[in-house]
């Protein structure tokens, strides 16, 4: 292909998310329950104070297209977050996939949930020489192509949390003295929380704030607001009784 002058914009010369497949019929079906619930909790508690709600995009099991020279190559992270980009594709549409050469913003953090048979792929233990006719591994894409700052791996079978941070040209594993990873530019962190979610008691990955408090889910926020309103009403009623006014008669 001859280079034009000026070059043809990527949106005119490369496929968009509307052109690329959103799934592969040869891949297995829907994920197991944990692979559904855990990403939901991550999404519900991912609220970095440094970005507005319209500047955050999070996705679960969504095709991530990363190489404009091989536009059909993709990876499908269990969960990833992009900050500094619109919640919607071109400010208006829900995404079918995330296409790097269209979006222009790479993910900031990726979470993979280990499953039997995926451990070597997720932990970069099956690296291979990158060839032009063969897609690189997941690890190689995250580390060398997309250069994602934080790569988190959680094994729910052993409750093992591992975190890798991009330093120079490669991932370095963090030595976690406790199962928490602080991300300064987000002003929030990710850690293991023992609690009940979806009526399931276990260790879950969850986001926390700069004071170390676990960030509430929308349902918990509603309960907190209701409790605060109830306490306010109780204080008002007590003051009325001090004035010999029966609040129940108002």
WOLINVEN-V522986 format. One record per residue. N is the residue number from 1. RES is the residue in one letter. NEAR is the number of other ideal C-beta (glycine too) atoms within 10 Angstrom. D_LAST is the distance of its C-alpha to the last C-alpha in Angstrom with 1 decimal. Layout:
n->N res->RES near->NEAR d_last->D_LAST
n->N res->RES near->NEAR d_last->D_LAST
This chain:
n->1 res->X near->5 d_last->80.3
n->2 res->X near->4 d_last->81.3
n->3 res->X near->7 d_last->78.9
n->4 res->X near->8 d_last->77.9
n->5 res->X near->5 d_last->77.5
n->6 res->X near->6 d_last->74.7
n->7 res->X near->9 d_last->73.5
n->8 res->X near->11 d_last->71.5
n->9 res->X near->8 d_last->67.8
n->10 res->X near->14 d_last->66.6
n->11 res->X near->12 d_last->64.3
n->12 res->X near->8 d_last->67.4
n->13 res->X near->12 d_last->69.9
n->14 res->X near->17 d_last->67.9
n->15 res->X near->17 d_last->65.7
n->16 res->X near->18 d_last->62.0
n->17 res->X near->19 d_last->59.3
n->18 res->X near->12 d_last->59.8
n->19 res->X near->11 d_last->63.4
n->20 res->X near->17 d_last->63.2
n->21 res->X near->13 d_last->62.5
n->22 res->X near->12 d_last->59.0
n->23 res->X near->12 d_last->60.4
n->24 res->X near->11 d_last->63.8
n->25 res->X near->5 d_last->64.6
n->26 res->X near->5 d_last->66.9
n->27 res->X near->7 d_last->64.2
n->28 res->X near->6 d_last->62.3
n->29 res->X near->4 d_last->59.1
n->30 res->X near->8 d_last->55.5
n->31 res->X near->15 d_last->54.9
n->32 res->X near->10 d_last->53.8
n->33 res->X near->10 d_last->50.1
n->34 res->X near->17 d_last->50.2
n->35 res->X near->16 d_last->51.6
n->36 res->X near->13 d_last->48.6
n->37 res->X near->15 d_last->45.7
n->38 res->X near->24 d_last->47.1
n->39 res->X near->22 d_last->47.4
n->40 res->X near->14 d_last->43.8
n->41 res->X near->19 d_last->42.5
n->42 res->X near->23 d_last->44.7
n->43 res->X near->17 d_last->43.4
n->44 res->X near->19 d_last->39.7
n->45 res->X near->22 d_last->40.1
n->46 res->X near->20 d_last->42.6
n->47 res->X near->15 d_last->40.8
n->48 res->X near->19 d_last->43.2
n->49 res->X near->10 d_last->41.5
n->50 res->X near->12 d_last->44.7
n->51 res->X near->18 d_last->44.3
n->52 res->X near->9 d_last->41.7
n->53 res->X near->7 d_last->40.8
n->54 res->X near->11 d_last->43.1
n->55 res->X near->14 d_last->46.0
n->56 res->X near->19 d_last->46.1
n->57 res->X near->21 d_last->47.8
n->58 res->X near->18 d_last->47.9
n->59 res->X near->20 d_last->49.9
n->60 res->X near->18 d_last->50.9
n->61 res->X near->15 d_last->54.3
n->62 res->X near->20 d_last->55.0
n->63 res->X near->23 d_last->58.6
n->64 res->X near->24 d_last->59.4
n->65 res->X near->24 d_last->62.5
n->66 res->X near->22 d_last->64.2
n->67 res->X near->16 d_last->67.8
n->68 res->X near->15 d_last->68.7
n->69 res->X near->8 d_last->72.3
n->70 res->X near->14 d_last->71.3
n->71 res->X near->16 d_last->68.3
n->72 res->X near->12 d_last->68.0
n->73 res->X near->17 d_last->67.6
n->74 res->X near->22 d_last->64.2
n->75 res->X near->23 d_last->62.3
n->76 res->X near->16 d_last->59.0
n->77 res->X near->26 d_last->57.0
n->78 res->X near->24 d_last->54.4
n->79 res->X near->26 d_last->51.9
n->80 res->X near->29 d_last->52.3
n->81 res->X near->23 d_last->50.3
n->82 res->X near->21 d_last->51.4
n->83 res->X near->18 d_last->49.8
n->84 res->X near->12 d_last->50.4
n->85 res->X near->19 d_last->50.7
n->86 res->X near->16 d_last->48.6
n->87 res->X near->15 d_last->46.4
n->88 res->X near->12 d_last->48.2
n->89 res->X near->20 d_last->51.9
n->90 res->X near->12 d_last->52.9
n->91 res->X near->8 d_last->49.2
n->92 res->X near->7 d_last->48.6
n->93 res->X near->10 d_last->49.7
n->94 res->X near->7 d_last->49.0
n->95 res->X near->19 d_last->52.1
n->96 res->X near->17 d_last->54.7
n->97 res->X near->21 d_last->56.4
n->98 res->X near->24 d_last->56.6
n->99 res->X near->26 d_last->59.9
n->100 res->X near->17 d_last->60.8
n->101 res->X near->17 d_last->63.2
n->102 res->X near->20 d_last->60.5
n->103 res->X near->19 d_last->57.6
n->104 res->X near->10 d_last->59.4
n->105 res->X near->13 d_last->57.0
n->106 res->X near->19 d_last->57.9
n->107 res->X near->27 d_last->55.4
n->108 res->X near->20 d_last->54.3
n->109 res->X near->23 d_last->53.8
n->110 res->X near->24 d_last->55.0
n->111 res->X near->21 d_last->54.1
n->112 res->X near->24 d_last->56.4
n->113 res->X near->21 d_last->55.7
n->114 res->X near->19 d_last->58.9
n->115 res->X near->17 d_last->60.2
n->116 res->X near->6 d_last->63.4
n->117 res->X near->7 d_last->66.1
n->118 res->X near->13 d_last->64.3
n->119 res->X near->15 d_last->64.6
n->120 res->X near->12 d_last->67.8
n->121 res->X near->17 d_last->66.7
n->122 res->X near->23 d_last->63.3
n->123 res->X near->18 d_last->64.9
n->124 res->X near->18 d_last->67.9
n->125 res->X near->10 d_last->70.5
n->126 res->X near->12 d_last->72.3
n->127 res->X near->14 d_last->72.9
n->128 res->X near->10 d_last->75.7
n->129 res->X near->7 d_last->77.8
n->130 res->X near->13 d_last->76.1
n->131 res->X near->8 d_last->78.2
n->132 res->X near->6 d_last->77.8
n->133 res->X near->5 d_last->77.8
n->134 res->X near->11 d_last->75.5
n->135 res->X near->17 d_last->71.8
n->136 res->X near->21 d_last->71.0
n->137 res->X near->20 d_last->68.9
n->138 res->X near->21 d_last->65.1
n->139 res->X near->21 d_last->65.7
n->140 res->X near->17 d_last->68.2
n->141 res->X near->22 d_last->65.9
n->142 res->X near->29 d_last->63.0
n->143 res->X near->20 d_last->65.2
n->144 res->X near->16 d_last->68.0
n->145 res->X near->16 d_last->66.9
n->146 res->X near->19 d_last->63.1
n->147 res->X near->13 d_last->63.1
n->148 res->X near->22 d_last->59.6
n->149 res->X near->19 d_last->58.4
n->150 res->X near->22 d_last->56.7
n->151 res->X near->26 d_last->57.9
n->152 res->X near->22 d_last->55.9
n->153 res->X near->20 d_last->57.3
n->154 res->X near->25 d_last->55.4
n->155 res->X near->16 d_last->57.1
n->156 res->X near->17 d_last->54.5
n->157 res->X near->10 d_last->57.3
n->158 res->X near->8 d_last->58.1
n->159 res->X near->12 d_last->54.9
n->160 res->X near->13 d_last->57.1
n->161 res->X near->20 d_last->55.8
n->162 res->X near->18 d_last->58.4
n->163 res->X near->23 d_last->57.8
n->164 res->X near->23 d_last->60.4
n->165 res->X near->15 d_last->60.2
n->166 res->X near->17 d_last->62.6
n->167 res->X near->9 d_last->64.9
n->168 res->X near->6 d_last->67.8
n->169 res->X near->8 d_last->69.1
n->170 res->X near->10 d_last->67.9
n->171 res->X near->21 d_last->65.1
n->172 res->X near->11 d_last->64.9
n->173 res->X near->12 d_last->63.0
n->174 res->X near->15 d_last->60.5
n->175 res->X near->6 d_last->61.0
n->176 res->X near->14 d_last->57.5
n->177 res->X near->6 d_last->57.0
n->178 res->X near->8 d_last->53.6
n->179 res->X near->17 d_last->52.5
n->180 res->X near->15 d_last->50.8
n->181 res->X near->20 d_last->52.0
n->182 res->X near->14 d_last->50.6
n->183 res->X near->17 d_last->51.2
n->184 res->X near->9 d_last->51.0
n->185 res->X near->12 d_last->51.0
n->186 res->X near->22 d_last->47.9
n->187 res->X near->13 d_last->46.2
n->188 res->X near->19 d_last->45.4
n->189 res->X near->17 d_last->47.3
n->190 res->X near->25 d_last->48.0
n->191 res->X near->20 d_last->48.3
n->192 res->X near->17 d_last->48.2
n->193 res->X near->19 d_last->44.9
n->194 res->X near->10 d_last->44.7
n->195 res->X near->12 d_last->41.6
n->196 res->X near->9 d_last->40.2
n->197 res->X near->17 d_last->40.2
n->198 res->X near->11 d_last->40.2
n->199 res->X near->5 d_last->40.1
n->200 res->X near->11 d_last->43.4
n->201 res->X near->9 d_last->44.0
n->202 res->X near->15 d_last->46.8
n->203 res->X near->15 d_last->47.8
n->204 res->X near->23 d_last->46.7
n->205 res->X near->22 d_last->47.5
n->206 res->X near->23 d_last->44.4
n->207 res->X near->22 d_last->43.8
n->208 res->X near->18 d_last->42.5
n->209 res->X near->16 d_last->41.5
n->210 res->X near->12 d_last->43.3
n->211 res->X near->5 d_last->41.5
n->212 res->X near->10 d_last->42.7
n->213 res->X near->8 d_last->39.4
n->214 res->X near->15 d_last->39.6
n->215 res->X near->18 d_last->38.0
n->216 res->X near->16 d_last->35.1
n->217 res->X near->16 d_last->35.4
n->218 res->X near->9 d_last->33.0
n->219 res->X near->10 d_last->31.4
n->220 res->X near->13 d_last->31.0
n->221 res->X near->12 d_last->29.6
n->222 res->X near->11 d_last->26.8
n->223 res->X near->12 d_last->26.1
n->224 res->X near->11 d_last->26.1
n->225 res->X near->10 d_last->23.7
n->226 res->X near->10 d_last->21.3
n->227 res->X near->10 d_last->21.8
n->228 res->X near->10 d_last->21.2
n->229 res->X near->10 d_last->17.9
n->230 res->X near->10 d_last->16.9
n->231 res->X near->10 d_last->18.1
n->232 res->X near->10 d_last->16.4
n->233 res->X near->11 d_last->12.9
n->234 res->X near->11 d_last->14.2
n->235 res->X near->10 d_last->15.3
n->236 res->X near->11 d_last->12.2
n->237 res->X near->15 d_last->10.3
n->238 res->X near->10 d_last->13.5
n->239 res->X near->11 d_last->13.5
n->240 res->X near->15 d_last->10.2
n->241 res->X near->12 d_last->11.7
n->242 res->X near->8 d_last->14.8
n->243 res->X near->6 d_last->13.3
n->244 res->X near->6 d_last->12.3
n->245 res->X near->12 d_last->8.6
n->246 res->X near->9 d_last->7.2
n->247 res->X near->13 d_last->5.4
n->248 res->X near->8 d_last->5.6
n->249 res->X near->6 d_last->3.8
n->250 res->X near->7 d_last->0.0
